[in-house]
């Protein structure tokens, strides 16, 4: 899903979603959304 789609479902702005994903990626040890999908 795109940041815009996620934001719409959670009633947030897409920038808020992007910010939190940006902060979470290093903690999860991934560098992109594709790598994150591979973990799941």
PyMOL Python script that loads the backbone (N, CA, C, O; Angstrom):
from pymol import cmd

cmd.read_pdbstr("""\
ATOM      1  N   UNK A   1       0.850  -1.191   0.000  1.00  0.00           N
ATOM      2  CA  UNK A   1       0.000   0.000   0.000  1.00  0.00           C
ATOM      3  C   UNK A   1       0.886   1.243   0.000  1.00  0.00           C
ATOM      4  O   UNK A   1       2.010   1.221   0.502  1.00  0.00           O
ATOM      5  N   UNK A   2       0.374   2.297  -0.557  1.00  0.00           N
ATOM      6  CA  UNK A   2       1.107   3.555  -0.551  1.00  0.00           C
ATOM      7  C   UNK A   2       0.871   4.285   0.771  1.00  0.00           C
ATOM      8  O   UNK A   2      -0.050   3.962   1.520  1.00  0.00           O
ATOM      9  N   UNK A   3       1.714   5.265   1.036  1.00  0.00           N
ATOM     10  CA  UNK A   3       1.532   6.068   2.251  1.00  0.00           C
ATOM     11  C   UNK A   3       0.164   6.730   2.245  1.00  0.00           C
ATOM     12  O   UNK A   3      -0.473   6.856   3.291  1.00  0.00           O
ATOM     13  N   UNK A   4      -0.285   7.149   1.086  1.00  0.00           N
ATOM     14  CA  UNK A   4      -1.590   7.810   0.974  1.00  0.00           C
ATOM     15  C   UNK A   4      -2.721   6.850   1.344  1.00  0.00           C
ATOM     16  O   UNK A   4      -3.660   7.230   2.043  1.00  0.00           O
ATOM     17  N   UNK A   5      -2.626   5.604   0.873  1.00  0.00           N
ATOM     18  CA  UNK A   5      -3.657   4.604   1.190  1.00  0.00           C
ATOM     19  C   UNK A   5      -3.677   4.275   2.682  1.00  0.00           C
ATOM     20  O   UNK A   5      -4.741   4.174   3.293  1.00  0.00           O
ATOM     21  N   UNK A   6      -2.497   4.112   3.251  1.00  0.00           N
ATOM     22  CA  UNK A   6      -2.390   3.823   4.686  1.00  0.00           C
ATOM     23  C   UNK A   6      -2.967   4.979   5.492  1.00  0.00           C
ATOM     24  O   UNK A   6      -3.722   4.773   6.442  1.00  0.00           O
ATOM     25  N   UNK A   7      -2.606   6.187   5.106  1.00  0.00           N
ATOM     26  CA  UNK A   7      -3.071   7.382   5.818  1.00  0.00           C
ATOM     27  C   UNK A   7      -4.590   7.496   5.772  1.00  0.00           C
ATOM     28  O   UNK A   7      -5.217   7.859   6.767  1.00  0.00           O
ATOM     29  N   UNK A   8      -5.172   7.193   4.643  1.00  0.00           N
ATOM     30  CA  UNK A   8      -6.628   7.283   4.511  1.00  0.00           C
ATOM     31  C   UNK A   8      -7.325   6.306   5.446  1.00  0.00           C
ATOM     32  O   UNK A   8      -8.349   6.639   6.043  1.00  0.00           O
ATOM     33  N   UNK A   9      -6.783   5.112   5.577  1.00  0.00           N
ATOM     34  CA  UNK A   9      -7.401   4.124   6.459  1.00  0.00           C
ATOM     35  C   UNK A   9      -7.247   4.488   7.928  1.00  0.00           C
ATOM     36  O   UNK A   9      -8.109   4.163   8.744  1.00  0.00           O
ATOM     37  N   UNK A  10      -6.144   5.168   8.272  1.00  0.00           N
ATOM     38  CA  UNK A  10      -5.890   5.509   9.674  1.00  0.00           C
ATOM     39  C   UNK A  10      -6.292   6.936  10.032  1.00  0.00           C
ATOM     40  O   UNK A  10      -6.106   7.372  11.169  1.00  0.00           O
ATOM     41  N   UNK A  11      -6.849   7.670   9.052  1.00  0.00           N
ATOM     42  CA  UNK A  11      -7.258   9.062   9.254  1.00  0.00           C
ATOM     43  C   UNK A  11      -6.078   9.929   9.690  1.00  0.00           C
ATOM     44  O   UNK A  11      -6.198  10.737  10.612  1.00  0.00           O
ATOM     45  N   UNK A  12      -4.926   9.751   9.012  1.00  0.00           N
ATOM     46  CA  UNK A  12      -3.719  10.532   9.248  1.00  0.00           C
ATOM     47  C   UNK A  12      -3.294  11.166   7.936  1.00  0.00           C
ATOM     48  O   UNK A  12      -3.861  10.873   6.884  1.00  0.00           O
ATOM     49  N   UNK A  13      -2.292  12.037   8.002  1.00  0.00           N
ATOM     50  CA  UNK A  13      -1.747  12.571   6.762  1.00  0.00           C
ATOM     51  C   UNK A  13      -0.709  11.597   6.220  1.00  0.00           C
ATOM     52  O   UNK A  13      -0.119  10.821   6.972  1.00  0.00           O
ATOM     53  N   UNK A  14      -0.494  11.645   4.911  1.00  0.00           N
ATOM     54  CA  UNK A  14       0.485  10.741   4.305  1.00  0.00           C
ATOM     55  C   UNK A  14       1.892  11.081   4.767  1.00  0.00           C
ATOM     56  O   UNK A  14       2.755  10.204   4.814  1.00  0.00           O
ATOM     57  N   UNK A  15       2.138  12.343   5.111  1.00  0.00           N
ATOM     58  CA  UNK A  15       3.452  12.732   5.629  1.00  0.00           C
ATOM     59  C   UNK A  15       3.702  12.121   6.999  1.00  0.00           C
ATOM     60  O   UNK A  15       4.836  11.756   7.309  1.00  0.00           O
ATOM     61  N   UNK A  16       2.680  12.002   7.817  1.00  0.00           N
ATOM     62  CA  UNK A  16       2.822  11.367   9.134  1.00  0.00           C
ATOM     63  C   UNK A  16       3.182   9.897   8.964  1.00  0.00           C
ATOM     64  O   UNK A  16       4.058   9.385   9.660  1.00  0.00           O
ATOM     65  N   UNK A  17       2.512   9.227   8.050  1.00  0.00           N
ATOM     66  CA  UNK A  17       2.807   7.816   7.792  1.00  0.00           C
ATOM     67  C   UNK A  17       4.243   7.674   7.302  1.00  0.00           C
ATOM     68  O   UNK A  17       4.976   6.803   7.770  1.00  0.00           O
ATOM     69  N   UNK A  18       4.647   8.525   6.365  1.00  0.00           N
ATOM     70  CA  UNK A  18       6.002   8.481   5.836  1.00  0.00           C
ATOM     71  C   UNK A  18       7.049   8.709   6.907  1.00  0.00           C
ATOM     72  O   UNK A  18       8.081   8.038   6.927  1.00  0.00           O
ATOM     73  N   UNK A  19       6.789   9.648   7.794  1.00  0.00           N
ATOM     74  CA  UNK A  19       7.722   9.945   8.878  1.00  0.00           C
ATOM     75  C   UNK A  19       7.911   8.731   9.776  1.00  0.00           C
ATOM     76  O   UNK A  19       9.041   8.378  10.113  1.00  0.00           O
ATOM     77  N   UNK A  20       6.826   8.098  10.160  1.00  0.00           N
ATOM     78  CA  UNK A  20       6.916   6.962  11.075  1.00  0.00           C
ATOM     79  C   UNK A  20       7.567   5.752  10.408  1.00  0.00           C
ATOM     80  O   UNK A  20       8.316   5.022  11.058  1.00  0.00           O
ATOM     81  N   UNK A  21       7.294   5.532   9.127  1.00  0.00           N
ATOM     82  CA  UNK A  21       7.965   4.450   8.416  1.00  0.00           C
ATOM     83  C   UNK A  21       9.453   4.727   8.313  1.00  0.00           C
ATOM     84  O   UNK A  21      10.267   3.817   8.472  1.00  0.00           O
ATOM     85  N   UNK A  22       9.822   5.984   8.048  1.00  0.00           N
ATOM     86  CA  UNK A  22      11.225   6.382   7.952  1.00  0.00           C
ATOM     87  C   UNK A  22      11.953   6.104   9.262  1.00  0.00           C
ATOM     88  O   UNK A  22      13.108   5.679   9.253  1.00  0.00           O
ATOM     89  N   UNK A  23      11.292   6.339  10.375  1.00  0.00           N
ATOM     90  CA  UNK A  23      11.890   6.092  11.686  1.00  0.00           C
ATOM     91  C   UNK A  23      11.926   4.599  12.022  1.00  0.00           C
ATOM     92  O   UNK A  23      12.819   4.154  12.743  1.00  0.00           O
ATOM     93  N   UNK A  24      10.976   3.829  11.514  1.00  0.00           N
ATOM     94  CA  UNK A  24      10.889   2.407  11.845  1.00  0.00           C
ATOM     95  C   UNK A  24      11.845   1.554  11.024  1.00  0.00           C
ATOM     96  O   UNK A  24      12.324   0.534  11.520  1.00  0.00           O
ATOM     97  N   UNK A  25      12.141   1.936   9.782  1.00  0.00           N
ATOM     98  CA  UNK A  25      12.990   1.117   8.917  1.00  0.00           C
ATOM     99  C   UNK A  25      14.335   0.775   9.544  1.00  0.00           C
ATOM    100  O   UNK A  25      14.705  -0.399   9.540  1.00  0.00           O
ATOM    101  N   UNK A  26      15.088   1.732  10.083  1.00  0.00           N
ATOM    102  CA  UNK A  26      16.377   1.369  10.689  1.00  0.00           C
ATOM    103  C   UNK A  26      16.229   0.425  11.884  1.00  0.00           C
ATOM    104  O   UNK A  26      17.076  -0.443  12.094  1.00  0.00           O
ATOM    105  N   UNK A  27      15.184   0.585  12.647  1.00  0.00           N
ATOM    106  CA  UNK A  27      14.963  -0.279  13.812  1.00  0.00           C
ATOM    107  C   UNK A  27      14.649  -1.702  13.393  1.00  0.00           C
ATOM    108  O   UNK A  27      14.949  -2.651  14.117  1.00  0.00           O
ATOM    109  N   UNK A  28      14.043  -1.848  12.217  1.00  0.00           N
ATOM    110  CA  UNK A  28      13.712  -3.165  11.694  1.00  0.00           C
ATOM    111  C   UNK A  28      14.831  -3.747  10.836  1.00  0.00           C
ATOM    112  O   UNK A  28      14.782  -4.912  10.443  1.00  0.00           O
ATOM    113  N   UNK A  29      15.827  -2.936  10.554  1.00  0.00           N
ATOM    114  CA  UNK A  29      16.963  -3.395   9.755  1.00  0.00           C
ATOM    115  C   UNK A  29      16.679  -3.469   8.275  1.00  0.00           C
ATOM    116  O   UNK A  29      17.285  -4.275   7.569  1.00  0.00           O
ATOM    117  N   UNK A  30      15.768  -2.642   7.787  1.00  0.00           N
ATOM    118  CA  UNK A  30      15.445  -2.618   6.365  1.00  0.00           C
ATOM    119  C   UNK A  30      15.689  -1.221   5.812  1.00  0.00           C
ATOM    120  O   UNK A  30      15.731  -0.239   6.553  1.00  0.00           O
ATOM    121  N   UNK A  31      15.848  -1.155   4.493  1.00  0.00           N
ATOM    122  CA  UNK A  31      16.106   0.128   3.864  1.00  0.00           C
ATOM    123  C   UNK A  31      15.017   0.600   2.935  1.00  0.00           C
ATOM    124  O   UNK A  31      15.052   1.733   2.455  1.00  0.00           O
ATOM    125  N   UNK A  32      14.038  -0.268   2.674  1.00  0.00           N
ATOM    126  CA  UNK A  32      12.979   0.113   1.748  1.00  0.00           C
ATOM    127  C   UNK A  32      11.705  -0.678   2.044  1.00  0.00           C
ATOM    128  O   UNK A  32      11.708  -1.635   2.818  1.00  0.00           O
ATOM    129  N   UNK A  33      10.638  -0.255   1.415  1.00  0.00           N
ATOM    130  CA  UNK A  33       9.357  -0.925   1.586  1.00  0.00           C
ATOM    131  C   UNK A  33       9.408  -2.350   1.024  1.00  0.00           C
ATOM    132  O   UNK A  33       8.750  -3.250   1.546  1.00  0.00           O
ATOM    133  N   UNK A  34      10.186  -2.547  -0.035  1.00  0.00           N
ATOM    134  CA  UNK A  34      10.337  -3.880  -0.610  1.00  0.00           C
ATOM    135  C   UNK A  34      10.992  -4.843   0.350  1.00  0.00           C
ATOM    136  O   UNK A  34      10.576  -5.997   0.453  1.00  0.00           O
ATOM    137  N   UNK A  35      12.022  -4.382   1.062  1.00  0.00           N
ATOM    138  CA  UNK A  35      12.681  -5.219   2.050  1.00  0.00           C
ATOM    139  C   UNK A  35      11.739  -5.512   3.215  1.00  0.00           C
ATOM    140  O   UNK A  35      11.761  -6.606   3.780  1.00  0.00           O
ATOM    141  N   UNK A  36      10.928  -4.546   3.564  1.00  0.00           N
ATOM    142  CA  UNK A  36       9.969  -4.731   4.648  1.00  0.00           C
ATOM    143  C   UNK A  36       8.948  -5.806   4.261  1.00  0.00           C
ATOM    144  O   UNK A  36       8.591  -6.646   5.087  1.00  0.00           O
ATOM    145  N   UNK A  37       8.486  -5.783   3.031  1.00  0.00           N
ATOM    146  CA  UNK A  37       7.528  -6.777   2.569  1.00  0.00           C
ATOM    147  C   UNK A  37       8.146  -8.177   2.570  1.00  0.00           C
ATOM    148  O   UNK A  37       7.452  -9.164   2.816  1.00  0.00           O
ATOM    149  N   UNK A  38       9.445  -8.263   2.297  1.00  0.00           N
ATOM    150  CA  UNK A  38      10.116  -9.554   2.275  1.00  0.00           C
ATOM    151  C   UNK A  38      10.210 -10.155   3.684  1.00  0.00           C
ATOM    152  O   UNK A  38      10.263 -11.376   3.829  1.00  0.00           O
ATOM    153  N   UNK A  39      10.230  -9.318   4.710  1.00  0.00           N
ATOM    154  CA  UNK A  39      10.281  -9.806   6.083  1.00  0.00           C
ATOM    155  C   UNK A  39       8.985 -10.500   6.491  1.00  0.00           C
ATOM    156  O   UNK A  39       8.991 -11.443   7.282  1.00  0.00           O
ATOM    157  N   UNK A  40       7.888 -10.022   5.945  1.00  0.00           N
ATOM    158  CA  UNK A  40       6.578 -10.559   6.306  1.00  0.00           C
ATOM    159  C   UNK A  40       6.308 -11.744   5.475  1.00  0.00           C
ATOM    160  O   UNK A  40       5.253 -12.364   5.607  1.00  0.00           O
TER     161      UNK A  40
END
""", "prot")
cmd.dss("prot")
cmd.show_as("cartoon", "prot")
cmd.util.cbc("prot")
cmd.orient("prot")
